[in-house]
Amino acid sequence: MPSQLEHGLRRDGYPALAAWMSYDPDDETLIFRRFKRLAARNTLNQQAKLIALEKDLDDLDDAAWTSGNEELKQSSRRWETLVNNDASQERVRKLDMLQVLLKEYCKSAAW
């Protein structure tokens, strides 16, 4: 295969660096930064969001249980009641947020 110089091309910067790194048969030049400090900071941020959401959900569950409203109490026991009860829609919204945040947290915590 003709080289870049034989074609009159001289690649510089990242293209040249990538070509040089990929040429090493032992892959010794394929060393990349892991950004552990930033990954840890991101994980801590996600945990803080999850902790706040956990508290909100606990508070909503407690309020439903102590409300005296039987349908609201049942919404803590039955999913169908939860999603169909107008008074429980804040909990449904928080549970939807939980699903998104927890999925992202579990995916990123594998660093």
MODELLER restraints for C-alpha pairs under 7 A, 6 or more apart:
rsr = mdl.restraints
at = mdl.atoms
rsr.add(forms.Gaussian(group=physical.xy_distance, feature=features.Distance(at['CA:4:A'], at['CA:10:A']), mean=6.00, stdev=0.5))
rsr.add(forms.Gaussian(group=physical.xy_distance, feature=features.Distance(at['CA:21:A'], at['CA:29:A']), mean=5.23, stdev=0.5))
rsr.add(forms.Gaussian(group=physical.xy_distance, feature=features.Distance(at['CA:21:A'], at['CA:30:A']), mean=6.04, stdev=0.5))
rsr.add(forms.Gaussian(group=physical.xy_distance, feature=features.Distance(at['CA:43:A'], at['CA:105:A']), mean=6.99, stdev=0.5))
rsr.add(forms.Gaussian(group=physical.xy_distance, feature=features.Distance(at['CA:43:A'], at['CA:109:A']), mean=6.51, stdev=0.5))
rsr.add(forms.Gaussian(group=physical.xy_distance, feature=features.Distance(at['CA:46:A'], at['CA:105:A']), mean=6.26, stdev=0.5))
rsr.add(forms.Gaussian(group=physical.xy_distance, feature=features.Distance(at['CA:57:A'], at['CA:91:A']), mean=6.53, stdev=0.5))
rsr.add(forms.Gaussian(group=physical.xy_distance, feature=features.Distance(at['CA:57:A'], at['CA:94:A']), mean=6.86, stdev=0.5))
rsr.add(forms.Gaussian(group=physical.xy_distance, feature=features.Distance(at['CA:60:A'], at['CA:91:A']), mean=6.55, stdev=0.5))
rsr.add(forms.Gaussian(group=physical.xy_distance, feature=features.Distance(at['CA:61:A'], at['CA:76:A']), mean=6.83, stdev=0.5))
rsr.add(forms.Gaussian(group=physical.xy_distance, feature=features.Distance(at['CA:64:A'], at['CA:72:A']), mean=5.40, stdev=0.5))
rsr.add(forms.Gaussian(group=physical.xy_distance, feature=features.Distance(at['CA:64:A'], at['CA:73:A']), mean=5.45, stdev=0.5))
rsr.add(forms.Gaussian(group=physical.xy_distance, feature=features.Distance(at['CA:65:A'], at['CA:73:A']), mean=5.06, stdev=0.5))
rsr.add(forms.Gaussian(group=physical.xy_distance, feature=features.Distance(at['CA:72:A'], at['CA:88:A']), mean=6.93, stdev=0.5))
rsr.add(forms.Gaussian(group=physical.xy_distance, feature=features.Distance(at['CA:74:A'], at['CA:81:A']), mean=6.52, stdev=0.5))
rsr.add(forms.Gaussian(group=physical.xy_distance, feature=features.Distance(at['CA:75:A'], at['CA:81:A']), mean=4.84, stdev=0.5))
rsr.add(forms.Gaussian(group=physical.xy_distance, feature=features.Distance(at['CA:75:A'], at['CA:82:A']), mean=4.09, stdev=0.5))
rsr.add(forms.Gaussian(group=physical.xy_distance, feature=features.Distance(at['CA:76:A'], at['CA:82:A']), mean=6.81, stdev=0.5))
rsr.add(forms.Gaussian(group=physical.xy_distance, feature=features.Distance(at['CA:82:A'], at['CA:88:A']), mean=5.83, stdev=0.5))
rsr.add(forms.Gaussian(group=physical.xy_distance, feature=features.Distance(at['CA:83:A'], at['CA:89:A']), mean=6.84, stdev=0.5))
rsr.add(forms.Gaussian(group=physical.xy_distance, feature=features.Distance(at['CA:83:A'], at['CA:92:A']), mean=6.52, stdev=0.5))
